[in-house]
Amino acid sequence: MDLNLKYFILIAAIFMLPACTTGKLYYKDNSGNRILGCDVEFVGLPSVDKFAVEYALSLCAKSVIKKGHSLEKEKEYLLAIDTTIPSAPCGKSWDHELAKNEYKKGSLSKKEYGYIVANIDLGLAVINECSSNRVAGGF
């Protein structure tokens, strides 16, 4: 096989590998044992997925604290993260297609899009039941 063709195939294979962003959260139980609380992985756009990981780990950290456990010092910043996401359009819940379309339109930042992706994947997306004084279809 021609050397140039081999390099082309190798480079093509590398670009076809999916990008993956991961994160883990360890906590200490009441006995001082180090326990893996969450192990998350998002595949897609690394620049967005890092925010999905941040969102998931932040929710996990807050849950760990509510259960009376403690975080490792370097992960305590996760408790201060605002995990609020923009509301879906009235009468809808976030799904991957809607979030992707809103991101492509520029209605969502990378961080908002990543947080929404994690929210969807964690099964937390709910229908936005807008009040009558909000504009239909608005955010």
A tleap script that builds the chain and sets N, CA, C and O, in Angstrom:
source leaprc.protein.ff14SB
mol = sequence {
  NMET ASP LEU ASN LEU LYS TYR PHE ILE LEU
  ILE ALA ALA ILE PHE MET LEU PRO ALA CYS
  THR THR GLY LYS LEU TYR TYR LYS ASP ASN
  SER GLY ASN ARG ILE LEU GLY CYS ASP VAL
  GLU PHE VAL GLY LEU PRO SER VAL ASP LYS
  PHE ALA VAL GLU TYR ALA LEU SER LEU CYS
  ALA LYS SER VAL ILE LYS LYS GLY HIE SER
  LEU GLU LYS GLU LYS GLU TYR LEU LEU ALA
  ILE ASP THR THR ILE PRO SER ALA PRO CYS
  GLY LYS SER TRP ASP HIE GLU LEU ALA LYS
  ASN GLU TYR LYS LYS GLY SER LEU SER LYS
  LYS GLU TYR GLY TYR ILE VAL ALA ASN ILE
  ASP LEU GLY LEU ALA VAL ILE ASN GLU CYS
  SER SER ASN ARG VAL ALA GLY GLY CPHE
}
set mol.1.N position { 0.851 -1.171 0.000 }
set mol.1.CA position { 0.000 0.000 0.000 }
set mol.1.C position { 0.900 1.239 0.000 }
set mol.1.O position { 1.925 1.263 0.681 }
set mol.2.N position { 0.532 2.225 -0.734 }
set mol.2.CA position { 1.276 3.472 -0.834 }
set mol.2.C position { 1.339 4.153 0.538 }
set mol.2.O position { 0.346 4.166 1.265 }
set mol.3.N position { 2.488 4.713 0.896 }
set mol.3.CA position { 2.692 5.357 2.192 }
set mol.3.C position { 1.721 6.513 2.414 }
set mol.3.O position { 1.207 6.672 3.521 }
set mol.4.N position { 1.458 7.319 1.395 }
set mol.4.CA position { 0.516 8.437 1.519 }
set mol.4.C position { -0.888 7.946 1.815 }
set mol.4.O position { -1.616 8.566 2.591 }
set mol.5.N position { -1.270 6.840 1.203 }
set mol.5.CA position { -2.600 6.277 1.446 }
set mol.5.C position { -2.713 5.789 2.881 }
set mol.5.O position { -3.766 5.944 3.500 }
set mol.6.N position { -1.657 5.204 3.421 }
set mol.6.CA position { -1.654 4.740 4.809 }
set mol.6.C position { -1.855 5.913 5.765 }
set mol.6.O position { -2.648 5.829 6.703 }
set mol.7.N position { -1.131 7.009 5.522 }
set mol.7.CA position { -1.277 8.197 6.359 }
set mol.7.C position { -2.682 8.778 6.254 }
set mol.7.O position { -3.252 9.204 7.259 }
set mol.8.N position { -3.236 8.799 5.066 }
set mol.8.CA position { -4.584 9.308 4.878 }
set mol.8.C position { -5.590 8.473 5.669 }
set mol.8.O position { -6.472 9.018 6.331 }
set mol.9.N position { -5.453 7.152 5.596 }
set mol.9.CA position { -6.372 6.259 6.324 }
set mol.9.C position { -6.221 6.465 7.828 }
set mol.9.O position { -7.221 6.504 8.544 }
set mol.10.N position { -4.994 6.596 8.315 }
set mol.10.CA position { -4.751 6.817 9.733 }
set mol.10.C position { -5.374 8.132 10.199 }
set mol.10.O position { -6.046 8.177 11.230 }
set mol.11.N position { -5.153 9.179 9.451 }
set mol.11.CA position { -5.709 10.486 9.821 }
set mol.11.C position { -7.235 10.457 9.769 }
set mol.11.O position { -7.888 11.012 10.652 }
set mol.12.N position { -7.802 9.832 8.769 }
set mol.12.CA position { -9.257 9.718 8.669 }
set mol.12.C position { -9.815 8.941 9.854 }
set mol.12.O position { -10.857 9.309 10.395 }
set mol.13.N position { -9.144 7.882 10.260 }
set mol.13.CA position { -9.604 7.075 11.397 }
set mol.13.C position { -9.582 7.880 12.689 }
set mol.13.O position { -10.486 7.758 13.516 }
set mol.14.N position { -8.559 8.696 12.861 }
set mol.14.CA position { -8.454 9.521 14.068 }
set mol.14.C position { -9.606 10.519 14.135 }
set mol.14.O position { -10.193 10.720 15.198 }
set mol.15.N position { -9.931 11.140 13.014 }
set mol.15.CA position { -11.018 12.118 13.012 }
set mol.15.C position { -12.384 11.472 13.165 }
set mol.15.O position { -13.341 12.137 13.560 }
set mol.16.N position { -12.486 10.208 12.862 }
set mol.16.CA position { -13.764 9.522 12.982 }
set mol.16.C position { -14.018 9.024 14.396 }
set mol.16.O position { -15.146 8.657 14.728 }
set mol.17.N position { -12.979 9.004 15.242 }
set mol.17.CA position { -13.166 8.592 16.619 }
set mol.17.C position { -14.008 9.648 17.327 }
set mol.17.O position { -13.761 10.845 17.178 }
set mol.18.N position { -14.989 9.213 18.088 }
set mol.18.CA position { -15.812 10.197 18.782 }
set mol.18.C position { -15.039 10.874 19.910 }
set mol.18.O position { -14.228 10.248 20.592 }
set mol.19.N position { -15.306 12.143 20.085 }
set mol.19.CA position { -14.706 12.882 21.188 }
set mol.19.C position { -15.485 12.538 22.452 }
set mol.19.O position { -16.706 12.387 22.423 }
set mol.20.N position { -14.769 12.419 23.545 }
set mol.20.CA position { -15.392 12.002 24.783 }
set mol.20.C position { -14.864 12.865 25.919 }
set mol.20.O position { -13.655 13.067 26.035 }
set mol.21.N position { -15.759 13.375 26.755 }
set mol.21.CA position { -15.376 14.174 27.907 }
set mol.21.C position { -15.914 13.472 29.141 }
set mol.21.O position { -17.095 13.131 29.207 }
set mol.22.N position { -15.046 13.258 30.115 }
set mol.22.CA position { -15.430 12.498 31.305 }
set mol.22.C position { -15.139 13.270 32.574 }
set mol.22.O position { -14.398 14.252 32.564 }
set mol.23.N position { -15.720 12.824 33.648 }
set mol.23.CA position { -15.449 13.395 34.961 }
set mol.23.C position { -15.871 12.430 36.050 }
set mol.23.O position { -16.802 11.645 35.872 }
set mol.24.N position { -15.179 12.493 37.184 }
set mol.24.CA position { -15.496 11.650 38.336 }
set mol.24.C position { -15.574 12.514 39.581 }
set mol.24.O position { -14.884 13.527 39.700 }
set mol.25.N position { -16.413 12.103 40.489 }
set mol.25.CA position { -16.533 12.797 41.763 }
set mol.25.C position { -16.427 11.775 42.880 }
set mol.25.O position { -17.215 10.832 42.960 }
set mol.26.N position { -15.444 11.978 43.737 }
set mol.26.CA position { -15.267 11.144 44.922 }
set mol.26.C position { -15.707 11.946 46.132 }
set mol.26.O position { -15.590 13.171 46.160 }
set mol.27.N position { -16.209 11.247 47.120 }
set mol.27.CA position { -16.559 11.891 48.376 }
set mol.27.C position { -16.089 11.010 49.522 }
set mol.27.O position { -15.684 9.867 49.312 }
set mol.28.N position { -16.144 11.546 50.730 }
set mol.28.CA position { -15.791 10.779 51.920 }
set mol.28.C position { -17.055 10.537 52.730 }
set mol.28.O position { -17.818 11.457 53.025 }
set mol.29.N position { -17.253 9.276 53.079 }
set mol.29.CA position { -18.407 8.963 53.909 }
set mol.29.C position { -18.087 9.290 55.368 }
set mol.29.O position { -17.003 9.786 55.674 }
set mol.30.N position { -19.027 9.013 56.259 }
set mol.30.CA position { -18.859 9.368 57.669 }
set mol.30.C position { -17.700 8.629 58.333 }
set mol.30.O position { -17.191 9.072 59.362 }
set mol.31.N position { -17.284 7.511 57.754 }
set mol.31.CA position { -16.152 6.754 58.292 }
set mol.31.C position { -14.829 7.196 57.688 }
set mol.31.O position { -13.778 6.680 58.067 }
set mol.32.N position { -14.862 8.140 56.755 }
set mol.32.CA position { -13.645 8.630 56.122 }
set mol.32.C position { -13.222 7.848 54.891 }
set mol.32.O position { -12.142 8.083 54.350 }
set mol.33.N position { -14.059 6.920 54.441 }
set mol.33.CA position { -13.749 6.143 53.246 }
set mol.33.C position { -13.971 6.975 51.994 }
set mol.33.O position { -14.958 7.703 51.885 }
set mol.34.N position { -13.045 6.862 51.053 }
set mol.34.CA position { -13.168 7.569 49.763 }
set mol.34.C position { -14.027 6.720 48.831 }
set mol.34.O position { -13.702 5.567 48.547 }
set mol.35.N position { -15.129 7.305 48.359 }
set mol.35.CA position { -16.104 6.568 47.556 }
set mol.35.C position { -16.381 7.327 46.257 }
set mol.35.O position { -16.512 8.551 46.255 }
set mol.36.N position { -16.467 6.583 45.160 }
set mol.36.CA position { -16.826 7.185 43.882 }
set mol.36.C position { -18.325 7.472 43.900 }
set mol.36.O position { -19.145 6.559 43.984 }
set mol.37.N position { -18.664 8.756 43.820 }
set mol.37.CA position { -20.067 9.158 43.851 }
set mol.37.C position { -20.670 9.222 42.471 }
set mol.37.O position { -21.817 8.819 42.277 }
set mol.38.N position { -19.920 9.722 41.506 }
set mol.38.CA position { -20.410 9.861 40.142 }
set mol.38.C position { -19.272 9.676 39.158 }
set mol.38.O position { -18.133 10.070 39.408 }
set mol.39.N position { -19.606 9.071 38.043 }
set mol.39.CA position { -18.666 8.868 36.948 }
set mol.39.C position { -19.461 9.201 35.686 }
set mol.39.O position { -20.325 8.425 35.277 }
set mol.40.N position { -19.178 10.342 35.070 }
set mol.40.CA position { -19.983 10.797 33.935 }
set mol.40.C position { -19.150 10.890 32.665 }
set mol.40.O position { -17.937 11.095 32.700 }
set mol.41.N position { -19.842 10.732 31.548 }
set mol.41.CA position { -19.202 10.794 30.240 }
set mol.41.C position { -20.189 11.380 29.242 }
set mol.41.O position { -21.349 10.973 29.188 }
set mol.42.N position { -19.723 12.326 28.462 }
set mol.42.CA position { -20.531 12.907 27.402 }
set mol.42.C position { -19.732 12.857 26.111 }
set mol.42.O position { -18.531 13.126 26.091 }
set mol.43.N position { -20.415 12.510 25.045 }
set mol.43.CA position { -19.782 12.346 23.740 }
set mol.43.C position { -20.447 13.300 22.759 }
set mol.43.O position { -21.673 13.307 22.641 }
set mol.44.N position { -19.679 14.082 22.072 }
set mol.44.CA position { -20.231 15.011 21.086 }
set mol.44.C position { -19.245 16.107 20.775 }
set mol.44.O position { -18.225 15.879 20.126 }
set mol.45.N position { -19.554 17.295 21.240 }
set mol.45.CA position { -18.686 18.456 21.041 }
set mol.45.C position { -17.902 18.713 22.323 }
set mol.45.O position { -18.496 19.126 23.319 }
set mol.46.N position { -16.595 18.484 22.334 }
set mol.46.CA position { -15.822 18.664 23.574 }
set mol.46.C position { -15.996 20.042 24.207 }
set mol.46.O position { -16.004 20.155 25.432 }
set mol.47.N position { -16.134 21.085 23.401 }
set mol.47.CA position { -16.270 22.435 23.955 }
set mol.47.C position { -17.604 22.621 24.675 }
set mol.47.O position { -17.739 23.520 25.505 }
set mol.48.N position { -18.575 21.792 24.368 }
set mol.48.CA position { -19.887 21.830 25.025 }
set mol.48.C position { -19.950 20.765 26.112 }
set mol.48.O position { -20.501 20.998 27.188 }
set mol.49.N position { -19.378 19.591 25.824 }
set mol.49.CA position { -19.449 18.473 26.754 }
set mol.49.C position { -18.780 18.766 28.085 }
set mol.49.O position { -19.187 18.222 29.111 }
set mol.50.N position { -17.753 19.622 28.088 }
set mol.50.CA position { -17.105 19.955 29.361 }
set mol.50.C position { -18.103 20.623 30.302 }
set mol.50.O position { -18.009 20.468 31.519 }
set mol.51.N position { -19.048 21.358 29.748 }
set mol.51.CA position { -20.073 21.981 30.575 }
set mol.51.C position { -21.116 20.960 31.030 }
set mol.51.O position { -21.658 21.073 32.130 }
set mol.52.N position { -21.394 19.970 30.191 }
set mol.52.CA position { -22.314 18.898 30.578 }
set mol.52.C position { -21.730 18.121 31.760 }
set mol.52.O position { -22.449 17.777 32.699 }
set mol.53.N position { -20.438 17.850 31.709 }
set mol.53.CA position { -19.765 17.159 32.808 }
set mol.53.C position { -19.821 18.023 34.069 }
set mol.53.O position { -20.124 17.523 35.152 }
set mol.54.N position { -19.530 19.309 33.928 }
set mol.54.CA position { -19.574 20.226 35.066 }
set mol.54.C position { -20.951 20.225 35.717 }
set mol.54.O position { -21.062 20.162 36.942 }
set mol.55.N position { -22.004 20.294 34.898 }
set mol.55.CA position { -23.380 20.306 35.385 }
set mol.55.C position { -23.683 19.025 36.163 }
set mol.55.O position { -24.183 19.079 37.287 }
set mol.56.N position { -23.380 17.880 35.563 }
set mol.56.CA position { -23.678 16.590 36.194 }
set mol.56.C position { -22.901 16.429 37.503 }
set mol.56.O position { -23.460 15.972 38.500 }
set mol.57.N position { -21.634 16.795 37.505 }
set mol.57.CA position { -20.836 16.671 38.724 }
set mol.57.C position { -21.303 17.646 39.803 }
set mol.57.O position { -21.253 17.324 40.990 }
set mol.58.N position { -21.752 18.826 39.405 }
set mol.58.CA position { -22.268 19.785 40.377 }
set mol.58.C position { -23.527 19.248 41.050 }
set mol.58.O position { -23.666 19.329 42.271 }
set mol.59.N position { -24.446 18.697 40.251 }
set mol.59.CA position { -25.658 18.103 40.840 }
set mol.59.C position { -25.300 16.946 41.766 }
set mol.59.O position { -25.886 16.795 42.838 }
set mol.60.N position { -24.350 16.146 41.354 }
set mol.60.CA position { -23.899 15.018 42.165 }
set mol.60.C position { -23.304 15.518 43.485 }
set mol.60.O position { -23.613 14.984 44.551 }
set mol.61.N position { -22.455 16.536 43.410 }
set mol.61.CA position { -21.817 17.085 44.603 }
set mol.61.C position { -22.865 17.605 45.587 }
set mol.61.O position { -22.763 17.373 46.792 }
set mol.62.N position { -23.851 18.297 45.076 }
set mol.62.CA position { -24.908 18.840 45.940 }
set mol.62.C position { -25.707 17.719 46.589 }
set mol.62.O position { -26.119 17.839 47.743 }
set mol.63.N position { -25.927 16.633 45.861 }
set mol.63.CA position { -26.633 15.473 46.399 }
set mol.63.C position { -25.811 14.796 47.495 }
set mol.63.O position { -26.352 14.397 48.526 }
set mol.64.N position { -24.519 14.672 47.271 }
set mol.64.CA position { -23.619 14.052 48.252 }
set mol.64.C position { -23.654 14.837 49.565 }
set mol.64.O position { -23.726 14.250 50.644 }
set mol.65.N position { -23.601 16.155 49.464 }
set mol.65.CA position { -23.623 17.009 50.660 }
set mol.65.C position { -24.959 16.871 51.391 }
set mol.65.O position { -24.984 16.799 52.620 }
set mol.66.N position { -26.065 16.833 50.650 }
set mol.66.CA position { -27.389 16.674 51.277 }
set mol.66.C position { -27.491 15.373 52.058 }
set mol.66.O position { -28.233 15.281 53.036 }
set mol.67.N position { -26.742 14.370 51.621 }
set mol.67.CA position { -26.761 13.068 52.295 }
set mol.67.C position { -25.808 13.024 53.490 }
set mol.67.O position { -25.685 11.991 54.149 }
set mol.68.N position { -25.135 14.140 53.770 }
set mol.68.CA position { -24.282 14.230 54.940 }
set mol.68.C position { -22.837 13.828 54.735 }
set mol.68.O position { -22.102 13.666 55.709 }
set mol.69.N position { -22.413 13.662 53.503 }
set mol.69.CA position { -21.027 13.290 53.223 }
set mol.69.C position { -20.216 14.557 52.928 }
set mol.69.O position { -20.770 15.654 52.854 }
set mol.70.N position { -18.916 14.396 52.764 }
set mol.70.CA position { -18.064 15.546 52.463 }
set mol.70.C position { -17.309 15.317 51.165 }
set mol.70.O position { -17.004 14.186 50.786 }
set mol.71.N position { -17.019 16.420 50.500 }
set mol.71.CA position { -16.288 16.377 49.235 }
set mol.71.C position { -14.800 16.557 49.486 }
set mol.71.O position { -14.383 17.093 50.512 }
set mol.72.N position { -14.019 16.100 48.534 }
set mol.72.CA position { -12.601 16.397 48.563 }
set mol.72.C position { -12.450 17.890 48.307 }
set mol.72.O position { -13.219 18.464 47.537 }
set mol.73.N position { -11.490 18.513 48.928 }
set mol.73.CA position { -11.311 19.978 48.858 }
set mol.73.C position { -11.327 20.514 47.432 }
set mol.73.O position { -11.963 21.533 47.164 }
set mol.74.N position { -10.630 19.836 46.503 }
set mol.74.CA position { -10.524 20.347 45.137 }
set mol.74.C position { -11.840 20.270 44.362 }
set mol.74.O position { -11.933 20.805 43.257 }
set mol.75.N position { -12.848 19.618 44.919 }
set mol.75.CA position { -14.147 19.516 44.239 }
set mol.75.C position { -15.231 20.371 44.897 }
set mol.75.O position { -16.370 20.387 44.429 }
set mol.76.N position { -14.897 21.070 45.958 }
set mol.76.CA position { -15.889 21.886 46.661 }
set mol.76.C position { -16.438 23.024 45.798 }
set mol.76.O position { -17.545 23.503 46.042 }
set mol.77.N position { -15.681 23.455 44.801 }
set mol.77.CA position { -16.151 24.516 43.897 }
set mol.77.C position { -17.452 24.109 43.199 }
set mol.77.O position { -18.236 24.968 42.797 }
set mol.78.N position { -17.676 22.817 43.059 }
set mol.78.CA position { -18.890 22.333 42.379 }
set mol.78.C position { -20.164 22.755 43.113 }
set mol.78.O position { -21.228 22.859 42.503 }
set mol.79.N position { -20.057 22.995 44.400 }
set mol.79.CA position { -21.226 23.392 45.188 }
set mol.79.C position { -21.691 24.807 44.869 }
set mol.79.O position { -22.865 25.128 45.053 }
set mol.80.N position { -20.791 25.648 44.395 }
set mol.80.CA position { -21.117 27.048 44.110 }
set mol.80.C position { -21.614 27.267 42.684 }
set mol.80.O position { -21.979 28.387 42.328 }
set mol.81.N position { -21.634 26.227 41.869 }
set mol.81.CA position { -22.040 26.384 40.470 }
set mol.81.C position { -23.551 26.534 40.379 }
set mol.81.O position { -24.306 25.749 40.952 }
set mol.82.N position { -23.970 27.544 39.658 }
set mol.82.CA position { -25.394 27.768 39.401 }
set mol.82.C position { -25.810 26.842 38.257 }
set mol.82.O position { -25.406 27.044 37.112 }
set mol.83.N position { -26.601 25.848 38.563 }
set mol.83.CA position { -27.017 24.863 37.558 }
set mol.83.C position { -28.378 25.197 36.942 }
set mol.83.O position { -29.048 24.326 36.386 }
set mol.84.N position { -28.768 26.445 37.045 }
set mol.84.CA position { -30.008 26.886 36.414 }
set mol.84.C position { -29.837 26.861 34.901 }
set mol.84.O position { -28.810 27.291 34.376 }
set mol.85.N position { -30.836 26.360 34.215 }
set mol.85.CA position { -30.796 26.361 32.751 }
set mol.85.C position { -31.949 27.210 32.223 }
set mol.85.O position { -32.956 27.388 32.907 }
set mol.86.N position { -31.802 27.733 31.008 }
set mol.86.CA position { -32.911 28.497 30.422 }
set mol.86.C position { -34.138 27.601 30.256 }
set mol.86.O position { -34.019 26.394 30.043 }
set mol.87.N position { -35.285 28.199 30.355 }
set mol.87.CA position { -36.519 27.449 30.150 }
set mol.87.C position { -36.674 27.090 28.684 }
set mol.87.O position { -36.282 27.847 27.796 }
set mol.88.N position { -37.246 25.936 28.451 }
set mol.88.CA position { -37.603 25.547 27.081 }
set mol.88.C position { -38.739 26.457 26.623 }
set mol.88.O position { -39.394 27.085 27.454 }
set mol.89.N position { -38.981 26.538 25.328 }
set mol.89.CA position { -40.129 27.321 24.863 }
set mol.89.C position { -41.426 26.827 25.520 }
set mol.89.O position { -41.535 25.663 25.905 }
set mol.90.N position { -42.390 27.719 25.639 }
set mol.90.CA position { -43.660 27.379 26.286 }
set mol.90.C position { -44.273 26.110 25.697 }
set mol.90.O position { -44.344 25.936 24.480 }
set mol.91.N position { -44.711 25.234 26.593 }
set mol.91.CA position { -45.378 24.010 26.186 }
set mol.91.C position { -44.448 22.901 25.725 }
set mol.91.O position { -44.908 21.848 25.285 }
set mol.92.N position { -43.138 23.128 25.820 }
set mol.92.CA position { -42.172 22.118 25.372 }
set mol.92.C position { -41.211 21.793 26.501 }
set mol.92.O position { -41.073 22.546 27.465 }
set mol.93.N position { -40.556 20.663 26.359 }
set mol.93.CA position { -39.436 20.339 27.238 }
set mol.93.C position { -38.200 20.223 26.364 }
set mol.93.O position { -38.295 19.967 25.163 }
set mol.94.N position { -37.045 20.414 26.976 }
set mol.94.CA position { -35.820 20.308 26.218 }
set mol.94.C position { -35.623 18.874 25.746 }
set mol.94.O position { -35.789 17.926 26.513 }
set mol.95.N position { -35.271 18.729 24.490 }
set mol.95.CA position { -34.793 17.466 23.946 }
set mol.95.C position { -33.563 17.807 23.119 }
set mol.95.O position { -33.267 18.980 22.890 }
set mol.96.N position { -32.851 16.781 22.674 }
set mol.96.CA position { -31.588 17.049 21.985 }
set mol.96.C position { -31.763 17.859 20.706 }
set mol.96.O position { -30.947 18.730 20.404 }
set mol.97.N position { -32.805 17.580 19.966 }
set mol.97.CA position { -33.020 18.306 18.706 }
set mol.97.C position { -33.321 19.783 18.956 }
set mol.97.O position { -32.750 20.660 18.308 }
set mol.98.N position { -34.219 20.046 19.895 }
set mol.98.CA position { -34.573 21.432 20.214 }
set mol.98.C position { -33.349 22.195 20.729 }
set mol.98.O position { -33.093 23.322 20.304 }
set mol.99.N position { -32.603 21.586 21.634 }
set mol.99.CA position { -31.425 22.258 22.190 }
set mol.99.C position { -30.387 22.532 21.105 }
set mol.99.O position { -29.802 23.614 21.056 }
set mol.100.N position { -30.161 21.551 20.240 }
set mol.100.CA position { -29.192 21.728 19.152 }
set mol.100.C position { -29.608 22.865 18.225 }
set mol.100.O position { -28.780 23.683 17.823 }
set mol.101.N position { -30.889 22.911 17.889 }
set mol.101.CA position { -31.389 23.972 17.007 }
set mol.101.C position { -31.243 25.348 17.653 }
set mol.101.O position { -30.847 26.307 16.990 }
set mol.102.N position { -31.557 25.447 18.924 }
set mol.102.CA position { -31.436 26.734 19.621 }
set mol.102.C position { -29.975 27.154 19.733 }
set mol.102.O position { -29.657 28.340 19.635 }
set mol.103.N position { -29.085 26.183 19.938 }
set mol.103.CA position { -27.653 26.478 19.998 }
set mol.103.C position { -27.152 26.975 18.645 }
set mol.103.O position { -26.415 27.958 18.566 }
set mol.104.N position { -27.561 26.284 17.584 }
set mol.104.CA position { -27.132 26.683 16.239 }
set mol.104.C position { -27.656 28.069 15.863 }
set mol.104.O position { -26.993 28.804 15.131 }
set mol.105.N position { -28.840 28.427 16.359 }
set mol.105.CA position { -29.406 29.756 16.094 }
set mol.105.C position { -28.705 30.844 16.899 }
set mol.105.O position { -28.881 32.033 16.632 }
set mol.106.N position { -27.919 30.437 17.875 }
set mol.106.CA position { -27.244 31.412 18.718 }
set mol.106.C position { -28.052 31.806 19.943 }
set mol.106.O position { -27.686 32.745 20.650 }
set mol.107.N position { -29.147 31.102 20.203 }
set mol.107.CA position { -29.986 31.412 21.364 }
set mol.107.C position { -29.410 30.873 22.665 }
set mol.107.O position { -29.813 31.296 23.748 }
set mol.108.N position { -28.468 29.938 22.560 }
set mol.108.CA position { -27.855 29.338 23.744 }
set mol.108.C position { -26.335 29.460 23.646 }
set mol.108.O position { -25.759 29.319 22.568 }
set mol.109.N position { -25.703 29.721 24.773 }
set mol.109.CA position { -24.242 29.702 24.828 }
set mol.109.C position { -23.775 28.249 24.893 }
set mol.109.O position { -24.586 27.340 25.072 }
set mol.110.N position { -22.480 28.034 24.750 }
set mol.110.CA position { -21.930 26.680 24.874 }
set mol.110.C position { -22.242 26.111 26.254 }
set mol.110.O position { -22.599 24.941 26.392 }
set mol.111.N position { -22.104 26.948 27.261 }
set mol.111.CA position { -22.362 26.504 28.633 }
set mol.111.C position { -23.830 26.129 28.813 }
set mol.111.O position { -24.133 25.073 29.370 }
set mol.112.N position { -24.734 26.969 28.353 }
set mol.112.CA position { -26.161 26.660 28.467 }
set mol.112.C position { -26.504 25.377 27.718 }
set mol.112.O position { -27.244 24.531 28.220 }
set mol.113.N position { -25.960 25.244 26.515 }
set mol.113.CA position { -26.212 24.048 25.709 }
set mol.113.C position { -25.689 22.804 26.428 }
set mol.113.O position { -26.379 21.787 26.484 }
set mol.114.N position { -24.483 22.879 26.973 }
set mol.114.CA position { -23.924 21.749 27.708 }
set mol.114.C position { -24.750 21.384 28.926 }
set mol.114.O position { -24.990 20.205 29.188 }
set mol.115.N position { -25.187 22.389 29.670 }
set mol.115.CA position { -26.025 22.140 30.847 }
set mol.115.C position { -27.344 21.491 30.429 }
set mol.115.O position { -27.824 20.574 31.096 }
set mol.116.N position { -27.927 21.960 29.336 }
set mol.116.CA position { -29.196 21.395 28.862 }
set mol.116.C position { -29.004 19.954 28.408 }
set mol.116.O position { -29.841 19.100 28.700 }
set mol.117.N position { -27.923 19.673 27.702 }
set mol.117.CA position { -27.637 18.292 27.266 }
set mol.117.C position { -27.570 17.369 28.481 }
set mol.117.O position { -28.162 16.290 28.477 }
set mol.118.N position { -26.852 17.790 29.516 }
set mol.118.CA position { -26.745 16.969 30.729 }
set mol.118.C position { -28.104 16.815 31.391 }
set mol.118.O position { -28.460 15.724 31.838 }
set mol.119.N position { -28.858 17.890 31.456 }
set mol.119.CA position { -30.194 17.852 32.052 }
set mol.119.C position { -31.087 16.839 31.331 }
set mol.119.O position { -31.815 16.077 31.968 }
set mol.120.N position { -31.025 16.839 30.023 }
set mol.120.CA position { -31.797 15.880 29.218 }
set mol.120.C position { -31.319 14.458 29.500 }
set mol.120.O position { -32.120 13.571 29.790 }
set mol.121.N position { -30.006 14.252 29.411 }
set mol.121.CA position { -29.443 12.911 29.585 }
set mol.121.C position { -29.668 12.362 30.990 }
set mol.121.O position { -29.731 11.147 31.173 }
set mol.122.N position { -29.790 13.230 31.971 }
set mol.122.CA position { -30.060 12.794 33.339 }
set mol.122.C position { -31.546 12.572 33.596 }
set mol.122.O position { -31.948 12.200 34.698 }
set mol.123.N position { -32.362 12.805 32.557 }
set mol.123.CA position { -33.809 12.585 32.690 }
set mol.123.C position { -34.524 13.654 33.496 }
set mol.123.O position { -35.570 13.389 34.088 }
set mol.124.N position { -33.970 14.859 33.525 }
set mol.124.CA position { -34.536 15.934 34.338 }
set mol.124.C position { -35.364 16.943 33.541 }
set mol.124.O position { -35.963 17.845 34.127 }
set mol.125.N position { -35.407 16.804 32.226 }
set mol.125.CA position { -36.132 17.772 31.395 }
set mol.125.C position { -37.633 17.665 31.657 }
set mol.125.O position { -38.196 16.571 31.695 }
set mol.126.N position { -38.263 18.814 31.833 }
set mol.126.CA position { -39.714 18.873 32.070 }
set mol.126.C position { -40.347 19.881 31.122 }
set mol.126.O position { -39.678 20.777 30.607 }
set mol.127.N position { -41.621 19.722 30.906 }
set mol.127.CA position { -42.358 20.644 30.041 }
set mol.127.C position { -42.450 22.008 30.722 }
set mol.127.O position { -42.765 22.101 31.908 }
set mol.128.N position { -42.172 23.056 29.961 }
set mol.128.CA position { -42.282 24.419 30.465 }
set mol.128.C position { -43.739 24.843 30.379 }
set mol.128.O position { -44.245 25.155 29.301 }
set mol.129.N position { -44.397 24.851 31.507 }
set mol.129.CA position { -45.806 25.261 31.575 }
set mol.129.C position { -45.819 26.760 31.827 }
set mol.129.O position { -45.895 27.200 32.974 }
set mol.130.N position { -45.744 27.537 30.770 }
set mol.130.CA position { -45.667 28.987 30.876 }
set mol.130.C position { -46.959 29.559 31.428 }
set mol.130.O position { -48.051 29.060 31.152 }
set mol.131.N position { -46.812 30.616 32.212 }
set mol.131.CA position { -47.996 31.311 32.705 }
set mol.131.C position { -48.622 32.115 31.573 }
set mol.131.O position { -47.969 32.367 30.560 }
set mol.132.N position { -49.845 32.510 31.726 }
set mol.132.CA position { -50.564 33.211 30.671 }
set mol.132.C position { -49.981 34.585 30.362 }
set mol.132.O position { -50.273 35.136 29.300 }
set mol.133.N position { -49.173 35.156 31.244 }
set mol.133.CA position { -48.623 36.489 30.987 }
set mol.133.C position { -47.277 36.450 30.264 }
set mol.133.O position { -46.665 37.495 30.045 }
set mol.134.N position { -46.810 35.254 29.889 }
set mol.134.CA position { -45.564 35.155 29.112 }
set mol.134.C position { -45.899 35.071 27.645 }
set mol.134.O position { -46.968 34.591 27.269 }
set mol.135.N position { -44.993 35.535 26.822 }
set mol.135.CA position { -45.197 35.487 25.374 }
set mol.135.C position { -45.018 34.043 24.893 }
set mol.135.O position { -44.032 33.390 25.238 }
set mol.136.N position { -45.955 33.554 24.110 }
set mol.136.CA position { -45.879 32.191 23.601 }
set mol.136.C position { -44.615 32.009 22.782 }
set mol.136.O position { -44.274 32.845 21.945 }
set mol.137.N position { -43.923 30.901 23.034 }
set mol.137.CA position { -42.705 30.598 22.287 }
set mol.137.C position { -41.483 31.333 22.795 }
set mol.137.O position { -40.386 31.136 22.271 }
set mol.138.N position { -41.643 32.171 23.796 }
set mol.138.CA position { -40.507 32.920 24.308 }
set mol.138.C position { -39.732 32.145 25.340 }
set mol.138.O position { -40.169 31.101 25.825 }
set mol.139.N position { -38.585 32.671 25.664 }
set mol.139.CA position { -37.762 32.033 26.692 }
set mol.139.C position { -37.947 32.740 28.004 }
set mol.139.O position { -37.339 32.357 29.003 }
savepdb mol mol.pdb
quit
